[in-house]
Amino acid sequence: MNKSAFVVFLLVSLLVSCDPAYKMLIDGKPQYLLENDCGSVLITSYSALSDMINVHFEGNYEVHLDSLKLMHYGSSDFTVGFAIVEKEKFIEIKDIHQPIIVNGEEELNIWVTNVEPIHYGHRKGQHIVFYPSAFIVCNGQPLFTDTLHFEVEGGPIMPWHHD
């Protein structure tokens, strides 16, 4: 096989084997924005090989990962992981009991790994719920006082596509 045919074969193999990403709605909207005295928190989400929740901070916050109350409806067998994004690199957070102090701009990724990501079974009513908690705190007060529902919007998007 010549070099150009091999490159074409690799590209086609990658495109066929990639699992597309599906945008997830948060309470029926493509994003969820919290604005307050401390700044703003923007939440977006998509489902691919794992269900990914992106939290973009601008301002001054305390983040208590061990306080996050999350449930994946559709499976009780799921795990949750956290990473900070710095200079386009994911830095996995191993100690969830240590608060993260945000001063300025920061991005946190939460991935929910399950045997079956939400988009695999979205017709069955699978969804993720964030319950009120002290997960994100502004001036000593929890930001999440409402329940947030994450569910698949519809057709696939590319994994690298972010709105």
C-alpha positions as CSV (number, residue, x, y, z in Angstrom):
1,M,0.0,0.0,0.0
2,N,1.5,3.4,-0.9
3,K,1.8,6.2,1.5
4,S,-1.1,8.4,0.3
5,A,-3.5,5.4,0.2
6,F,-2.5,4.5,3.8
7,V,-3.1,8.1,5.0
8,V,-6.6,8.1,3.4
9,F,-7.3,4.7,5.0
10,L,-6.3,6.1,8.4
11,L,-8.4,9.2,8.0
12,V,-11.5,7.2,6.9
13,S,-10.9,4.8,9.8
14,L,-10.8,7.6,12.3
15,L,-13.9,9.3,11.0
16,V,-15.9,6.1,11.0
17,S,-14.8,5.0,14.4
18,C,-15.3,8.3,16.2
19,D,-18.3,8.6,18.4
20,P,-20.1,11.9,17.7
21,A,-20.9,14.3,20.4
22,Y,-24.5,15.3,21.2
23,K,-25.3,18.7,22.7
24,M,-27.1,18.5,26.0
25,L,-29.7,21.0,27.1
26,I,-29.6,22.3,30.7
27,D,-33.2,23.0,31.8
28,G,-34.2,23.1,28.2
29,K,-31.5,25.6,27.1
30,P,-28.1,25.2,25.4
31,Q,-26.3,26.9,28.3
32,Y,-26.9,27.9,31.9
33,L,-25.6,31.3,33.1
34,L,-25.4,32.4,36.7
35,E,-24.5,36.0,37.3
36,N,-24.0,37.4,40.8
37,D,-21.8,39.6,43.0
38,C,-18.8,37.3,42.6
39,G,-18.9,37.2,38.8
40,S,-20.4,34.7,36.4
41,V,-20.6,30.9,35.9
42,L,-21.4,29.5,32.5
43,I,-22.3,25.9,32.2
44,T,-22.5,23.9,28.9
45,S,-22.7,20.2,28.3
46,Y,-22.4,17.4,25.7
47,S,-22.6,13.6,25.5
48,A,-20.0,11.5,23.7
49,L,-18.0,8.6,25.1
50,S,-18.7,10.2,28.5
51,D,-21.1,12.9,29.5
52,M,-19.2,16.1,29.8
53,I,-20.2,19.2,31.8
54,N,-18.1,22.3,31.3
55,V,-18.2,25.0,34.0
56,H,-16.5,28.3,33.0
57,F,-15.9,30.7,35.9
58,E,-15.2,34.5,35.6
59,G,-14.8,36.0,39.1
60,N,-14.1,34.9,42.6
61,Y,-15.5,31.6,43.8
62,E,-14.9,28.6,46.0
63,V,-15.6,25.2,44.4
64,H,-16.2,22.2,46.7
65,L,-16.1,19.2,44.4
66,D,-17.0,16.8,47.3
67,S,-20.3,18.8,47.7
68,L,-21.6,18.2,44.2
69,K,-24.9,16.3,44.3
70,L,-25.3,14.6,40.9
71,M,-27.4,11.7,39.8
72,H,-27.3,9.9,36.4
73,Y,-30.9,8.7,35.8
74,G,-30.6,5.6,33.6
75,S,-27.9,3.9,35.5
76,S,-26.8,3.7,39.1
77,D,-23.3,2.4,37.9
78,F,-21.5,5.7,37.0
79,T,-18.4,7.5,38.1
80,V,-17.6,11.2,38.2
81,G,-14.3,12.8,37.4
82,F,-13.0,16.4,37.5
83,A,-10.3,18.3,35.5
84,I,-9.2,21.9,35.4
85,V,-8.3,23.1,31.9
86,E,-5.1,25.1,31.8
87,K,-3.6,26.2,28.5
88,E,-5.7,23.7,26.6
89,K,-4.5,20.8,28.8
90,F,-6.7,18.8,31.1
91,I,-5.3,18.4,34.6
92,E,-7.2,15.7,36.4
93,I,-8.1,16.6,40.0
94,K,-7.4,13.6,42.3
95,D,-8.2,15.2,45.7
96,I,-11.9,16.2,45.6
97,H,-11.9,17.2,49.3
98,Q,-9.6,20.2,48.7
99,P,-11.6,23.3,47.8
100,I,-10.6,25.1,44.6
101,I,-10.3,28.9,44.9
102,V,-11.1,30.7,41.7
103,N,-9.8,34.2,41.3
104,G,-10.3,35.3,37.7
105,E,-11.0,33.0,34.8
106,E,-11.0,29.2,35.2
107,E,-12.6,26.2,33.5
108,L,-13.7,23.0,35.2
109,N,-14.7,19.9,33.3
110,I,-16.9,17.3,35.0
111,W,-17.2,14.0,33.2
112,V,-19.7,11.3,34.1
113,T,-18.6,7.9,32.9
114,N,-21.2,5.3,32.5
115,V,-21.6,2.0,30.8
116,E,-24.1,3.9,28.5
117,P,-23.6,7.7,28.0
118,I,-26.9,9.6,27.9
119,H,-27.1,9.9,24.1
120,Y,-27.0,6.1,23.8
121,G,-30.3,5.8,25.6
122,H,-31.9,9.3,25.4
123,R,-35.1,7.8,24.1
124,K,-35.4,6.0,27.4
125,G,-35.4,9.2,29.3
126,Q,-31.9,9.1,30.6
127,H,-30.6,12.4,32.0
128,I,-28.3,13.9,34.6
129,V,-29.5,16.0,37.5
130,F,-27.5,18.5,39.6
131,Y,-29.3,18.9,43.0
132,P,-28.9,22.1,45.1
133,S,-25.6,22.0,47.0
134,A,-22.6,24.0,48.2
135,F,-20.7,22.8,45.1
136,I,-20.0,26.5,44.0
137,V,-19.9,29.1,46.7
138,C,-20.0,33.0,46.4
139,N,-19.3,35.0,49.5
140,G,-20.1,32.0,51.7
141,Q,-23.5,31.3,50.0
142,P,-24.1,28.3,47.7
143,L,-25.0,29.2,44.1
144,F,-27.0,26.1,43.3
145,T,-30.3,26.6,45.0
146,D,-32.3,25.1,42.0
147,T,-32.1,21.6,40.5
148,L,-30.6,21.5,37.0
149,H,-31.6,18.9,34.4
150,F,-29.2,17.8,31.6
151,E,-30.6,15.9,28.6
152,V,-29.7,15.3,25.0
153,E,-30.9,17.9,22.5
154,G,-31.1,16.0,19.3
155,G,-28.6,15.4,16.5
156,P,-24.8,14.9,16.9
157,I,-22.2,17.7,16.9
158,M,-18.5,17.2,16.5
159,P,-16.6,16.6,19.8
160,W,-14.4,19.7,19.3
161,H,-17.4,22.0,18.7
162,H,-18.2,24.3,21.6
163,D,-20.8,27.1,21.5
